[in-house]
């Protein structure tokens, strides 16, 4: 649920359908809802900020980058766009690398 809503809000802000402030307010409401999540509490916000920094409309790929940073591990992907975009933010490797 969280990645889907975060991504939809980020995309709406990117397209201009929502102001950045309204989108972030909605994100704050989501994150303060009385629902227990099994994740890092700042993961969503970190993914949002990474998507902004990388100028990505959606937060899906930024979620992976943010999680790799939280876990202090390498991010394995076959997605070259993700790899090129995030290489300076996390250690990103392809499937044939060790």
Buried (B, 14 or more C-beta within 10 A) or exposed (E): EBBEBBBBBBBBBBEEEBEEEEBBEBBEEBBEEEEEEEBBEEBBBBBBBBBBEBEBEBBBBBBBBBBBBEEEEEBBBEBEEBBEBBEEBBEBBEEEEE
